Structure formats: C-alpha cells, structure tokens
C-alpha cells in the first residue's frame, strides 16, 4: 500500500462504518417487518419526525389495502408518497408550519371507531415538529422554552419531560385522541435507553412523569418562563396521560430501529476489515466535551498499554450528549465531542475518529459531523486556528470545516442518534 493510500484507509473505513450504521436503520428495511394485520375499518397513517416521510413511503409500498393519512417531517426530509400527505416544518426550534401540522394530525384522528386502526410513525425530531401548545400557551412561548432547553445542557429526557407538560399532543395525548381505535406506533429511536416516552416526547404512550417534575427541571437549569407556563405547571393543568389510562388500552408501541442496531452494523464492517470492534455503549450522555476527554483517555490507554482493549481495534458508541452553549461559534454535540477528543489525543499517530449524527444534522446545520486525524491539530495550527479557543467558543463546525474534514450526508431519512467511532491502529 502506498503512503497516500495508507493515510486514506482509516478515513475511508470510518466513513464506511458510519454509512453502514445509517443504512441499517432505513425505514424501507425496518418498517415492513412490523406492519400489523389489516383492520375491519380504516387504516389512518399519522406520524412525526425526521424519518416519518420515509416511514410512510415504506408503509405505502408494503400495505396491500387502502389507507390515508398525513405526517410531518423536517424541511428537506420529505419523500414522495401517493396516499399519505407529507407536511414539512422546522427543527429544532418549532415554527407555525409545525403548529398547523400538529393541529391537523390531532383533528384527523378524532371521531374514529373501534374498527379503525391508527398507524403512528414516530422518529427523532418529532418533539419540535409537533409543537401544539397546551391551552393558555402559544407558539412563541414554546419556541422560547425550546431555545432555552437546547442551550441549557439539560439531557434529552429532561427536555422532553418539560415538552410533554406544555403540549396538547405529546405525553400520550395523541393516542388518547384516537380512542376507541386501535393504535400501533412504530418507533425509530434516537434517545438513550430507547424509552418510548422520550422519542418525540411520547405522543402515543403513557407518561409517568408529572408537572412537578417538569417544574423542577426548569428550576434546575435556571430557565426563566412566563407566568402562563408557571400557572400551567403549578396548577397541574398540564398533566400528561398516565400509564394505565383506559384510553390507552388499545395502544401498543414497537421499536423498529435503535442505536444499538446501528452500532452492530458498524461493528460488522470493522470486523470484515480485520479489526476487532467494541461497543462501549449505545446510551452515553453527558457534556460532549467531557465525553471527548474520557473516550480520548480510553483510546490512549488502548494505544499505549493494550488496555482495556488490544489493538488494532475500533471503539464504537452512541447516545446523545449535550452542549452547554457558552460561545457564539458554529457547532453541534458531535463536533464538540470530536474537537475535545482531538485535543485530548494531542496528535497521537495511530488514532483516527469520526463522530456524526445519523440524521445528517449536527446542531442546526446541514452537516452530520466530522473526522479527526492524527494531524488535525497540526493542520489547524498551520492555518492559524486555535483548537482550544474554538472548543471554548463551541465552534466545532468551524474547526472541521476549515480542515475540509466535515462529514456531509444530506438528509439520511432516518435518525438513530449520535454515532462515534475511534479507530486505533
């Protein structure tokens, strides 16, 4: 192998692993296995999330009888469907289009009978795409709370707890509106632990958390909210639908794709290339920069000591880290992790890494993530960049973009959370 080929090999292998992870969670592959039997009455298809349009197309392609419905997805993530109407709205901060879509979906399932079947297609991003506020709130309030949560460092579970209690459609309310029809929800998970209540804030599943829990989270992160929000939560009027509610008796949910499945697909690619692959976890949370330091230390121990993993190998992980925004740079949690990792590795000659969001969007830009190589820091310094200052400014996209090491996929039409691969030669 030539020297230039040797330099390309780790980069290409990392990208193949990432692509395999994304491919394993494609709705066209996963949805047909979970379609329920035809009902006596109508089939109504609804849904929300970055993968919902692709999920709807998979249903159309494999459902033998009549159906109708509508789903909402992120701008740019629509795919052509013949019988399911596809709506588009904003993510991660909701907009009027999302508000209108949520209202139409809720109206679409009212007045159904026990013979009807609602097939609900839910994937990551659904929380922002279903921003219908609880009575007494408006879209501006939801937008303000959402922005504050995204910048606070709160976990996805904490954010979604608050969202469920400020909503007229999340936290089991959508399934309750479908009663007495049967509800089958197919879920593509983008959350640590694959908890259905946290995937798009659980519109069709019972929610064990309370208004008091939501209020405690807002106070924990010093998030200032309007008097209307405080009144909704302190009065209990924002309470969600609880497990065991009779309106949920005919509602069921199935996970059709998960982060663990995606990591296993990537591991197969690594092993086919002659490397051992270790899945460190599919639900790693915490500050992205802290996770970068920890996984960097583990990678260095493996490279230098052969502990706890013998090299060559690949360390894989998923989950959803958080970023407490303190700077004004262009970033996302994956590039924040990756820049912190690169600084920790300090140019180690045998360690490469890739981090990316499987939906193709890290933060609020159409960039999935990036690739770190042994010479990333040296190339950055040669350009006059200061990696530590850029990390402090939350400017991961600026860093990897300047090096030409951004990972850009376009809409992937699925979402099984973050993907991290550290290749140790």
N, C-alpha and C positions, 0 to 999 in steps of 0.2 A: 504494500500500500504506500502511495506517495505521501509526502509530508502534508500537502494540502488536503488529500483525502482523509488522512488521519484526523486533521482538525475538524473536518466536516462531519465525521462519523458520529460523534456524541450528539451534536446538534440535530442531525437527521434522525437518530434513534429516539431522542427525546420527543421530537415532533410526531414521529410515528406512534409513540405511546399515547400522546395527547389525542391524536386523531382517532386511535382505537377506542379510547375512553368515550369520546363523543359519539362515535358510530354505534357503540354498544347500547346507547340509550335512545336511539332514534325511535320515534313513535311508530314508524312503519314496521319496525322489528318487534316492538314490545306490545302494542295495543291488541293485535288480533288474538293473542293467547288469552285475553281476559274479557272478551266480549260475552255478555250474558245471553241467555236464550231470549227469543222474541217474546214480547208481552202479548196479552189479549188485546190490549188497547194500542195507544200510540207510543212511539218512541220519540222523546224530545231530547235533543243533544244540547247541552249548555257547557260553558267552561270559561276558564280564565288562566292566563299565564303565558310565558314566552313560548311554550311548546304547544299551546292549546289549538292553534290552527292546524299544525301538522298532525296533532292527535285526531282532530275532526276529520281531516282527509283520510287518515288510516281507517277510521270508523266507516266512512262512506265507501271506501274501497272493499271492505270486507263484510258489510252488513247486507244481508240478502233481501230485506224488505224495505218498506217506506220509512222515512224518517224526516225530521225537520229540526231546526234549532238555530242557535247563534252562540258564538264565543267571542271573547275579546282577547287580543294579544298585543304585544308591544309594537310600536311603529316600526315597520320594516320586516316584521316577522309573519306577515300574512302569507298564506299559500292558497291557491285557487281551490274552492270547493263548489259543488253543484247544488247541494241541498241544505247545507249549513251556512248561514250568513256569518261572515268574518268581519269583525269590528277591530279597529286599532285605537290605541290610547297611549298615554305617556307612562314611562317608568324610568327612574324610581320615584320621582315626585309626581303624583297624580294630576290629571287635568280634567277639563269639562267633558271631553270625549269619554274618558273612563267613567265619570259620574253618570253620563247618559247611558252608557253601555250597561252599567250595573243595574240601573233602573229598568231598562228593557229586559234584562235577563230575569230579574225578580218578577216583573209583570208576566213574562212568558210562562212561568210555572204555576201561576195561580189558577185555581179552578180545575185542577186535574182530578182524575178519578183513581180508584184503587186498581183499575185495569191498566193504567198507564205506567210507563217506565221512563224515568229521567236518567240519562247517562251523563254524568258530570265529569268533565275532563279538566283536571287541575294540575298546574305545574308552577314552578317558581316564578315570582313576579306577579302572581295573582293578587297579592295584597294591594299593591299600588294600582292595579288595573280594575279593582272593584272598590272604588272609594266612596260608595254611597254612605253619607253620614247618618248617624243616629238623629232622631228628631231633636231639634233645637240647635244643631250644628250645621255648618255649611262647608263648602269645598275649601275655602280659604283657611279655615281652622284646621282641616285635615292636612292641607299642604304644609302649614306651619309646624304642626306636630311631627309630621313625617320628616321634614328637613332637620328638625332638632334631634330626633331619634337617630337619624343617619350619621350625624356629626358627633353624637354623644359618647360613642364607644359601647353602647348597650348591645347585648347579644341579640341574635335574631329571635330567640324565644321571648326575650323581654320586649323587643319591639312589637312582636306580633300579639303579645298579651294586651298591650295598650291599644293596638289597632282593633282587636276584636271587640273591645268595650266602647269604642267610639263609632261603631259601624251599625248599619241597618241590614247588612247582608252576610257579614262574616260571623264566626263563632257559632255555627250551627243554624243560623237564621235562614239561610238559603234552603237547606233541607226541610226545615220546619214549614217553609212556604210551599214546598212540593207536596206535603201531606194532603191526602192519603196515598199518593202514588208511591211506587217503589223507587228508591234512589240508589243507583250504583255509581260510586265515584272511583275513577281510575286516576291514580296519583303518580306523577314523576317527582321524586323527592329531591329538593335542593337544600335540605336542612339537616344539621347534625342530629343523629338519632332517628331520623325518618319519622318524626312524630306527625301524624295527620293533622293535629290541631295547629301545627306551625307551618304547614305547606299552604301558602296563600292565606294564612290565618284561619284555616279550617272552616270554610263556609258551609260544609255539609256534615260536620262531625261535632259531637257534644264537647263542650269546653269546661274543664274542671276549675279553671282559674276564675277570679272574681274581680269586681270593680275595685275592691280594696287592694288587690294585687297590682292592678294597673296604676292606681294612685301611688302606691309605694315605689313603683319603678320610676314614675315621673319625678318624685321627690329624690330618689336615689341619685339621679343624674342631673338634678337641679334644672329641670326643664320647666320653664315658665309657660303656663297655659291660661287660656281665657277663663272668665268666671263661668261661662256656659259649660266648658269641659269639666271644671271642678264640680259644678252642680250635678252634672250627669253622673259622675262617678261617686260622689259622696251620697247622693240620694238613692243609688242603686238602680236608677232607671236605665243605665247602660248595661245591665247584666245580660250575659250571653245565655244561649240554650245549653242546658246541662246534660251530661250523660244520663241516660235513663228516662229522658223526656219522652212521653208517648208519641210525639210527632216524629221521633227518630227511630221508631220501632222497625220500620221497613227500610232503613238506610244502612248501607254497607260500603266499605272502602277497601280498595286493593292497591298495593304498591306495585307498579308495573316496571319501574326503573329506579335505581338507587345509586348513590355514590359508590357503595361497595362493589356493585356490579361493574361500574366503570373502572375502578382501580384493578379489579381482577382481569379485565380485558387488557389493560396496560401491562400488567404483570406477565401475561402470556406473550406479548410482543418482546418484552425484555428477555424472557427465558428462551424464546426462539433465537435470540441474538447471542445466546451463550452466557447471559448474566443471571445471577440469582436475583430475585425480586422480593422485597419485604414490604408488606403493607403495615405502616406504623399506626394507622387509624383512619377511619372514614368520617370522624366527627370531631376533629381538632378545632378548638375555639381559642379565643384569647386575642390580645393585641397582635396584629400582624407582624409588627417589628419584633416583638418578643418571641413569637413562634419562629421567626427567621433566625434569631440568635440561638435558640435551643436546638433546632434541627441542624443549624450550621455546626454547633459543637458536637453533635452526634456524628455528623458526616466526617468531621476532622478526626474524631476518635477512631472511626472505622478505617479511614485512610492511613492513619499513622500507627495504630495499635492493633488493627484487626478485631476490634471490639466495638459494639457487641455483634458486629456483622463482618464476615470475611469478605474481602474484595477480590475481584470486581463485583459490584452489585448496584442495584437501583433501590432507593428508598422512596416509597410512594405514600402519599397521604392525601386526605380530602377533609372536608369540613367547611366551616365558614368563620374566618377570623373577622376581627373588627378593626377599625381605624378611628382613633380619636383625632379628629381633624384640628390641627394647630397651625398649619401653614396654608399658603394660597396656591400650592402647586397643582399639577395635573396628576391625579393618582387614583388608585383603586387598591383593594386589600391584597390582591395577588402581586402587583408590582411593589407594593410596600414591603410585603414579606420577602420578595426576591432581592430587593436592594439591601435590606437588612442582612439577608443571608450572604450576599456577595461581600459585604463589608466584614462580616464575621469570618468568612473563608479567607479573606485577605490574599486572593490570588493563588490559592492552592493549585498546583499544576495538574492535579488529577481529578478535579471535581467540577462538574457542569450541572446546571439545573434549569428547569422550566417550571413556571407557575402560570396558570391561566384559569379563567372562569369558563366552564363548559358551555355557557350560553353565548359566548363570544363578546361579552361586555364586562369589562372590569372597571368598576366605578360608574361613571356616566359617559364614557367614550366608547366608540366602536373599536376597541382594542381588547383582545382577550387577555393578554398578559405579556410575558417576556421570557427571554432566555439569558441566563448568566453563564459566562465562560471564565476560564482562569485568567484571561487578560482583560476582563471587563473594567476593572478599576484602572489599570494602566492606560487603556484606551480613553477612558473618561478624563483622567488627569491630562493626557496629551491634548485633549480638546479644551482644557481649561475648566472642566467641571469639578465640583467638589462633592463627592458622593455623600458624605455625612451631612453636609448642609442641605443637599437635595432631599435626603431622607427626613430631616427635621422639618422641611417645607412640604412634606407629603407630595413630592414631585417624582414619583416612580415612573410615570409615563414619559416625563421629560427626560429622565436619565436614559431609559432603554430606547426611547425614540431617537435620541441623539446618536446612539451607538448603532442604530439600524437593527436592533435586536428585539423590537416589538413583535408579538405574535398576533396577527390579524387573520381572523377566520371569516368575517361576515356572520350573519345570523346562522346559528347552528341548528335552530329549530328544536332544541332540547335544552335541558338545564338540570344537571345533577351536581351542582355546587362546584366548589373550587377543586383544582387538580394541581398537585405538586409532585415533581419527580426530581430526585437528586441522584445523578449518575456518578459513581465513584469508580475510577479505572484501577 
